[in-house]
């Protein structure tokens, strides 16, 4: 990350910690990501970014029944 700047976010000089989360949903991968981030935001502060590591799902009778998404979430250490 170093001196990289993102729109609306100056990342220079900050220290970040990564946590790995697994979100789940029966509606889709986007909702699985949102569920993981919303839950993490209840106890972690300064969440700044996420990276999807893996997407997988459960099939029932040949149909998608459930989604799981593994993601890394970065938050700024104060």
C-alpha positions in Angstrom: 0.0 0.0 0.0 2.8 2.5 0.9 2.1 5.9 -0.6 -0.9 4.7 -2.7 -3.9 7.0 -2.6 -7.5 6.0 -3.2 -10.2 8.4 -4.0 -11.4 10.0 -0.7 -8.8 8.0 1.3 -5.2 9.0 2.0 -3.4 5.8 3.0 0.0 7.3 3.4 1.7 6.7 6.8 -1.1 4.5 8.2 -0.7 1.0 9.6 -3.3 -1.6 8.8 -4.3 -4.9 10.3 -5.9 -7.7 8.3 -8.5 -10.1 9.5 -9.9 -13.0 7.5 -13.7 -13.4 7.5 -16.2 -15.8 5.9 -19.6 -14.3 5.1 -22.5 -16.4 4.1 -25.9 -15.9 2.4 -28.6 -17.9 0.7 -29.2 -14.9 -1.7 -25.8 -14.4 -3.4 -22.1 -13.7 -3.0 -22.6 -9.9 -2.8 -24.8 -10.3 0.2 -22.4 -12.8 1.8 -19.6 -10.1 1.6 -22.0 -7.4 3.0 -23.0 -9.7 5.9 -19.4 -10.3 6.8 -18.4 -6.6 6.7 -21.5 -5.4 8.5 -20.9 -7.9 11.3 -17.2 -7.0 11.6 -18.1 -3.3 11.7 -20.0 -3.9 14.9 -16.7 -4.5 16.8 -13.9 -3.3 14.5 -13.3 0.4 13.7 -11.8 2.2 10.7 -12.5 -0.5 8.2 -11.0 0.8 5.0 -11.0 -2.0 2.4 -11.6 -5.7 1.6 -10.3 -8.3 -0.8 -12.3 -11.4 -1.8 -10.1 -14.4 -1.5 -12.4 -17.3 -2.3 -16.1 -17.8 -3.3 -17.8 -21.2 -2.8 -21.3 -22.5 -2.5 -23.5 -25.4 -1.6 -25.5 -27.2 -4.2 -28.8 -28.9 -3.5 -30.4 -30.9 -6.4 -28.1 -29.1 -8.8 -29.2 -25.6 -7.7 -27.2 -23.0 -5.7 -28.6 -23.2 -2.1 -26.0 -21.2 -0.2 -23.0 -18.9 -0.8 -19.8 -18.5 1.3 -17.2 -15.8 0.6 -13.8 -15.7 2.3 -12.4 -12.2 2.4 -9.7 -10.2 4.0 -10.7 -6.9 5.6 -8.1 -4.2 6.3 -8.6 -1.7 9.2 -6.5 1.2 10.3 -4.6 0.7 13.6 -4.7 3.8 15.8 
